[in-house]
């Protein structure tokens, strides 16, 4: 690929006999875009399309580079196929040698390779189609190649082939679409070609008919298309989504049950994507009754009871990647649960106590902080729905403060490039500490807040410095924190503040007197 070459399967000249060029149609771009017809009489032998390809590279033609390459490649490959020169077989080959061609490949320049692979997708030979789809998957390693296949018209062929009777072809086609859909631009085209219906129907098949790898790839594609965070910038895509919603494809009970069953699996990546898809569906097409009947509660409970969250909470050898994956799944499920709780019908059936206990355990677990925001939001909503008065002393509110709010504020103070954001975070942290939340000072110290606050004393705004001194003073009331405060270089910084006679010098002096200097 670095040299601009792509592996293309050799399928034998006989396979190309099923190629049927559209000799009587006015030429169009490979991706299906129509070209304005200047003559009412198309060429019977395809000369108009051939000339279009031969002249497409002139400066007078206003086309994107990718479209030009697609037309040139298609024209060259179709011409070779028409004259029978695309692959030449030796007539003296034995039967064993002829069969071995099915395993052979060749290297072609990428423009010709892309066009050749798309041409093969339109043939009748199942083995050739499967090998071409596999080659497309292998070659789709960059945005450039993914867009090139889109412009060459591969998407339409691949979407149509999802319903192919051959399992081998279907698996290769889904794998190719999975790799192509990594590109957001190409993903929009895939959706516009109507991929949702065949993918949903394929997923609805029984587990015995749908392999685990195929299920994973289908979920990957659906998660990219039905992403709650993706903005629908194309009116064509929006229309496609609305059409599918009208047909009831996304709210089909069997499909929803499939997604809930995936939530019950032990694969956190699949759980994350299934929860995200359900979030998208529920946001755009409320289907609370169907979700309840699909046992969505047990699906969410399965996500919140992952093995990595329960058994490895105190294991220092726990795999960081495993916690990342578990955290992503928990966050997506918490977001979905938060939205479901907005509906009275769901609230009447939900086991609030059970979910509260599960989420409280997750909040204090070692999953990365960025995945705890939806957990905290969901806990607060569960507490509010149970008619609890969530004051500062409430256990849920206290745990949210200790395990999500304080770590998040310290992260903002440490990582923000904006002095305003940093100042607001320090002031909020001081407010929490001054309220006397149990174990709040310990939470600040355990998150490395002492060293972070010392940095604020050196380069923060006047208001931020004042708030930092207030937090550090509260921390200094516990002798266990003295060593860390001194190790962070507090003494010289505080003495400098005292000598500067700035508005904060009295606070600095109080803190200095608390330390064993």
N, C-alpha and C positions, 0 to 999 in steps of 0.2 A: 504493500500500500504506500510505503514511503516513496517508492519509485514511480508511483502512478499506475501500477499494474494490479489487476484483480484476478483471482482464480475463478475460472468459468468451467463448468462441467462439459466434457465431450459426450454427447448423447447419441451420436450416430446420425448419418445423413437421413436414414429412413424416418427418424422421428420428426424431421422437418417437413415431411410430405403432407402433414395435416395443417400446415400453415396456409391460411386463406387471407391474402391481402384484400383490402377493400378497394377494388379497382374502380368502382363506379361512384365512389363518394368523394366529395370535395375534401381536401386534406385539412387536418386539424393538428394542433400541437399534441405531443404525446400524452400530456396530462388531461386531454379532453377539451381544452380551450379551442373554440371555433375561430377559424381565420376568415376574414372578410372575403367573400367571393367576388373576384373581378371579372370572371368569365362564367357564363351560364352553361358552358359545355365542358364537363369534366373529361379528362383523357381516359379513353377506354383501357389503355395499357399502363396506367399509373404514372405517365410521364410528368403530369402536373405536380404530383407529390415528390417525385425524384428531383425535378428542377427546383422545387421549394427547398429541399434539403441541400442541394448543391449551391444555392444562392443565399442561404440563410445567414452566412457569415459576412455579408457585405455591410458596409457602414450605413447603407440606406435603411437597413432593417432595425427597427427600434424594439429589441427584445433583450431581456435579461440574459446574462452569460449562461446561466444554468439551462434556460429554455433553448438557447441556440445549440448548446452541446447535446441536449436531448434530441432535437430535430436532426442534427447531423448524424448522431449515433444511430437513431432509428432508421434513417434513410439508407445508410450504408449497410446495416445488418439486414434490412428487409430486401434490399437489392440482391445481396448475396444469397438470401434464402430463395428468392424468386428464380434465380438462374441456376440453383442447385450447387452453388459453390461455397456455402457457409461451412460445410464439413464434407470432405471428400474421403470416401472409404476405398480401401484396396480390395478389389474384387477377388483376389487370391487368398484372402484371409480365411482361416479355419473358423469353425463355429465357436471354439473356445476363445479364440482371439477376438471374435466379434462380440461375444458376451462380455469380455473384459473391458471393452470400451466404456461400459456403464460405470466403471470406477475411475476412468481417466479424467484429468483436468488439463486445462491450458491457461496460460497467462495472456491477458489482453489489456491494452490501454484502457483506463477506466471509462472513457466515453463509450468505446465499443462494448466493453464488458457490461455496463449498465443496460445498454440497449439490447444486447444479446440475452441477458437474463430475463428481461421483461418480455421479450419475444417468446422465449421458452415457456413462460407462464401461460401463454395463450395456446399452446399445443395440446394434444390429446394424450400424450404419453405420461402416465402417472409417475413413473420413476423419474423422468426428465423434469417434470414440474416440481417434485419434491426436492430434487437436487438443486434446482434453480433457486427455490425458496430458501434452502439451507445456505447457498452461496450469498444470497441477499442478506441474510442474517449475519453471516460472518463478515461481510464487507461493510455493514452499517456501524462502523466504529467511530465515525465523526459526523459532525453536523453537515459538512460538505457532502458526504456520501449519502446521508439520509435524505437531504434535499434533492440530490441528483436522482435518486430512485423515485421520489415523488414526482419530479418534473417529467420523468420518463414514462409515467403512467403505471407504475407498479402497484400503487395503492388499490386502484379499482379491481385489478386482477386478483390481488391477494384477498380482498374482502369477499369477492364472489366465490373464491375457492374455500372459504371457511365451511361451506356446506358440501364439500366434496365427499363422496362416499368412502374414500380411502383414508384410514387412520393415519398412515404415514404422511400423506399430503397435508391433512389437517394440522398435524403436529408441526410440520415444517413451516406451514403458512402462519400459524399462530406465533411461532418463534420469530419469524421475520417481522410480523406486525409489532411484536413486543419490542424488538430492537429499534424499529423505525419510530415508534411512538415516544421514544425518549425525547425526541425533538418536539417542542411545544407547537411549532409551526406545522410539522408533519402530522402531529396528533390531531390537530383541528381538521386537516384534510381527511384523515382516517374516519373521524366522526361524521364528517359531511357525506362520506360515501355510504353511510348507513350501517356501520359496523356493530352498533349496539344490539340490534335484534338478533343477528346470528350468534353473537358472543353470549348473550343472555340465554338463548335457547340451548347452546352447547353446554353452558354451565349447569343448566337445569337437568341434564342427563344424570342418571344414577352414577354413583362413585365407581361402580364396576366398569362403566363405559368411559369415564373421564379419569385419566391418570392424574396423579398428584402434580406432576410437572406441568401438564396442560392446564390444570386448574390454577396453578400459581401464575402462569403467564396470562391467562384470561383475566385474573384479578388485577395483575399489574397494569394491563391495558385499560381496564374499566376504571381503576383508581386514577389514572392520568386523565381520562376523559371526564370522569365525574368527581373532580377535585373541588371541594368547597371553597378553596382559596384561589382557584383559577378564574380570572375574569374572562367573560365571554365577549371578546372584542370583535368577533365576526358575526354579522347578522345572519350569515349562512349557517354558522354553527348553532346560534341561538334558535333558528328555525328548526334545525334538525333535532335539537333537544326537546323543543316544544312538541314536535310531531311524535316523537317517541313517548312523551308523557301522555299525549292524547290517546295513543294506541294502548296505553296501560302496560307497556313493556317493563318499565322500571318498578311498578308497584304490583307486579304479579306475585301472588302469594308464594308460589313455588320458588321463585327467584329470591324473595326476601328470606324464606326459610333456608335456602342455600347459604346466604350471607350470614345468617345467625349461626348455622352449623359451623361455618368457618371461624366465627368468634369462639366457638367451643374447642377448637383445635389447640395444640400446644405451640404453634408457630407464631411468634409475636409479629413478624413481618406481615403475614397474611391477616392476622387480627387487626393490625393497624389499618390496612387497606380496606378490609371489610367494614370496619367502623366508619372510615372516611366516606365510603360509598353510601352507606346507610344514612350518614349525616347529610350528604348531598341530596339524596332522594327525599328524605324527610323534610328538608328545608324547602325544596321546590314543589313537593307533592305530598302534603300531610296524609299519612296512612296509618294513623295510630292504632286502629282496630286490627289491621293486618299484622302490624308489628307485635302487638300483644298476643295475638293468636299464634305467632311464630315463636313465642317464648323468648322474646328479646331480653327479658330479665336474666334468665339463666346464661344467656350468651355473654352479657355484660359481667355477670358474676365470675364467669370463667376467666375473663381477661384480668379481673382484679385479684384473682387467686393464682396467678402464675407462679410456677415453681421457683423461679429466680428471685421473686419478691419475698417468698415465705422462708425458703430453706437457706438462702445465702445472705441473709441480711447482715450477719455479723462475720461472714467469711472474708478474710483479708485477701484470699486468692480468687475472689469472684471475678469473672471475666467482665471487663469494662464494656465491651461490645454487647454482651448479653444484657447488661443493665440498661444500656442505651436503647436497645430494641424493646425491652419490656417497658421502659418509660414512654416510648413513642406510642405503644399500644394502649397503655393506661391513659395517656393524655387524650388520644382520639376517642376512646370509650367514655371518658369523663365528659368530654365536650358533647357527645351524643346524648348521654344521660341528662346533662344540664338542659338540653333543648326538649327532651321528652318530658321533663318535670314541669314544663310550662303548660302541659295539657292535663286538665282535670281528670279525664278518663284514665290516663296513665297513673296519676297520683293516687287514684282510688285502689289500684291493684299493686302498686310498688311496695316492696318491703324496705321502707326507709331506714329502719334500724340496722338491718343487715348491710345495706350499702354504706351507711355512715361508718360502721365499724371497719369495713374493708378499706374505705378511703382514708380513714384516720391512720390505719396501719401503713398504707402506701405513702401518706404525707411524711411520715417520720422515717421512711426507708431511704436507701442510698441511691435512688434513681436521680439522674441529673436534674438540676434546679429548673431548667427550662420546661420540663415536662410536668412540673407541679402546679403551674398556674391554673389549669383547668380542673385539677383535683381539688385545689383550694376553693375555686368558684363553685364547684358542684357541692362541696361540703357546706359552704355557707348557704346555698339554696336549700339543701336538705334540712339544715337547722331552722331556716326561716319557715319552711313548710310544716315543720313539726310544732309550730307556735312557740318556739323557744325565744327567749329574750337574749339576743346575742350581744351581751355587753362584754367588756374586756375580761371578765372573770369566767365567762362561759368556756368549758373545756374545748369545744370545737374552735371557737374564735382564738383561744390561746394557742392551740396547736397550729392553726393557720399562720398566726403571727410568728411562732418560733421556727417553723419548718419551711415556710414559703416567703412571708413578707420580709423578715430580717435578712435571710440569705440573699433575696433579690435586691434589697436596698444596698447591701454591702457590695454586691456585684456591680450595681449602677455607680456607686461611689468610686469603685476601683477602675471600672472600664470605660466610663463616659468621658468623651472628649469635650462635652459641653459643660461649662462651669455652672450654668443654670440648673441643668439636670443633676449635677453633683450636689449642688447646694440644696435643692429640694429633697434629695434622698437623705442627706445628713440631717436636715431639719425634721423630716418624718421619723428617722431613726431616734432622734432625741425625744420626740413626742412619745414614742412607744416606750422608751426606757423610763421616761419621767412618770408614766402612768403606773409603773411598778409591776409590769407583767411578770409573773413568776418565771424564773429561769431565763429571762430575756437577756440579762448581762452575760450569762453563761453562753447563750446562743451566739451573741456578738463575738465573744472571745474564741469560741470553737470554730467560727467561720473565718478566722483571721482578721476580724474587724479592727483589732488594736493597731496593727501595722498599717492598715488602710487609712484609719483616722489620723495617724501620725503624719502620713503624707499630705493629708488635707491641711494640717497645721502649717505645713511648709509652703504650700502653693494655693490654698483655697481662698475664697472670698471672705470678707470680714464676717458675714453671717454664718458661713459654713464653718469657719474657725471657731466661732462662739458655740455653735451647736456641737462640734466635735469635742471641745473642751468639756461640755456638759455631759456627753456620753462617757468620755474617759474618766471624768470625776466619779460617776456612778460605778464604773468598773473598778476604780481604785478602792472603793469601799470594801471590796473583797480582796484580802491579802494574797489569794491565789493568783491574782492577775498582776501583782506588782512586778514579778520577774519579767513577764512578757512586755509590760509597759516600758520598763527600763531598757530591756533588750531592743526595743523598737527605737531607741534613741530619744526618749522623752525628755530627759533631764536637760541637755543643752538647748533643745528647742524651746522648752518651757522657760528657761532662764533668759533666753533671747527675747521671748515675748514679754516677760516681766520688765526687762531693761528697756524695751522699746516704748513703754508707757502707752501702748495702743489701748483702745477701749476694752480689749479682752484680757488685759494684764492681771486684773484681780482674779479672774477665773483660773488663769495659768498659775498664779501664786497659790491658790487653794489646792489645786491638783498637786503642785510641787511639794507642798507641805504634807500631803497624804502619803507621799512616796518615801521609802527608807533611803534618803540621800545623805 
